[in-house]
């Protein structure tokens, strides 16, 4: 009987998780789609090109991944070094580093 009582709770928990995740995933998906569109249109450089410029400058740091800002046409690369998060902002059009923040 207790197993039957737990089942609806578990199903409800799974349903709550499933409905909570899509907005975040949709935002990431939209970011990726915009980056692809801007790349195809020649507005920005590829992420691989941006990473090839920035990663060698960040020796000793662990690369956590990129974000893309379609309004600014800029990439934000996220790193962790000595327990601190470091963001490197890069102009997607030129590939130039615009700044670093901690």
C-alpha positions in Angstrom: 0.0 0.0 0.0 2.8 2.5 0.8 4.3 1.7 -2.6 1.1 2.8 -4.3 1.0 6.0 -2.3 4.6 6.8 -3.3 3.9 6.2 -7.0 1.6 9.3 -7.5 4.1 11.5 -5.7 6.9 10.2 -7.8 4.9 10.8 -11.0 4.0 14.3 -9.8 7.6 15.0 -9.1 8.7 13.9 -12.5 6.0 15.9 -14.2 7.1 19.0 -12.3 10.7 18.5 -13.3 9.7 17.9 -16.9 7.6 21.0 -17.2 10.2 23.2 -15.4 13.2 22.3 -17.7 11.9 23.3 -21.2 12.0 27.1 -20.8 15.7 27.0 -19.9 16.4 24.5 -22.7 14.4 26.6 -25.1 16.5 29.7 -24.2 19.7 27.8 -24.9 18.3 26.4 -28.1 17.2 29.9 -29.2 20.7 31.2 -28.4 22.3 28.4 -30.5 19.9 29.1 -33.4 20.7 32.8 -33.4 24.4 32.1 -33.3 24.0 29.8 -36.3 22.0 32.3 -38.2 24.5 35.1 -37.5 27.3 32.8 -38.6 25.6 31.8 -41.8 24.9 35.5 -42.6 28.5 36.3 -42.0 27.8 38.6 -39.0 30.0 36.7 -36.6 33.0 34.4 -36.5 32.6 30.7 -35.6 32.7 29.6 -32.0 35.7 27.4 -32.9 37.6 30.4 -34.2 36.8 32.4 -31.1 37.9 29.5 -28.8 41.1 29.0 -30.8 42.0 32.6 -30.0 41.0 32.7 -26.4 41.8 29.3 -24.9 45.6 29.6 -25.3 45.4 32.9 -23.3 43.7 31.1 -20.4 46.3 28.5 -19.6 45.8 27.0 -16.1 42.0 27.6 -16.3 39.3 25.0 -16.9 37.0 26.0 -19.8 33.3 25.6 -18.8 31.7 26.7 -22.0 30.3 29.6 -24.1 27.2 31.8 -24.2 26.1 33.9 -27.1 24.4 37.3 -26.9 22.6 37.9 -30.2 21.9 41.5 -29.5 25.6 42.4 -28.9 26.8 39.6 -31.3 29.3 38.7 -28.6 30.4 35.5 -27.0 31.0 35.1 -23.3 33.4 32.2 -22.5 33.3 30.9 -19.0 36.4 29.6 -17.1 37.3 28.5 -13.6 40.8 29.3 -12.2 41.9 28.7 -8.7 38.3 28.3 -7.5 37.1 31.6 -9.1 34.9 31.9 -12.2 36.3 34.1 -14.9 34.3 35.4 -17.9 36.0 36.5 -21.1 33.8 38.6 -23.4 34.7 38.5 -27.1 33.3 40.5 -30.0 31.8 37.9 -32.3 32.4 40.1 -35.4 36.1 40.7 -35.0 37.1 37.9 -32.5 38.8 40.5 -30.3 38.6 40.1 -26.5 36.5 43.0 -25.1 37.2 42.3 -21.5 37.6 39.8 -18.6 35.6 39.8 -15.4 35.7 37.8 -12.2 
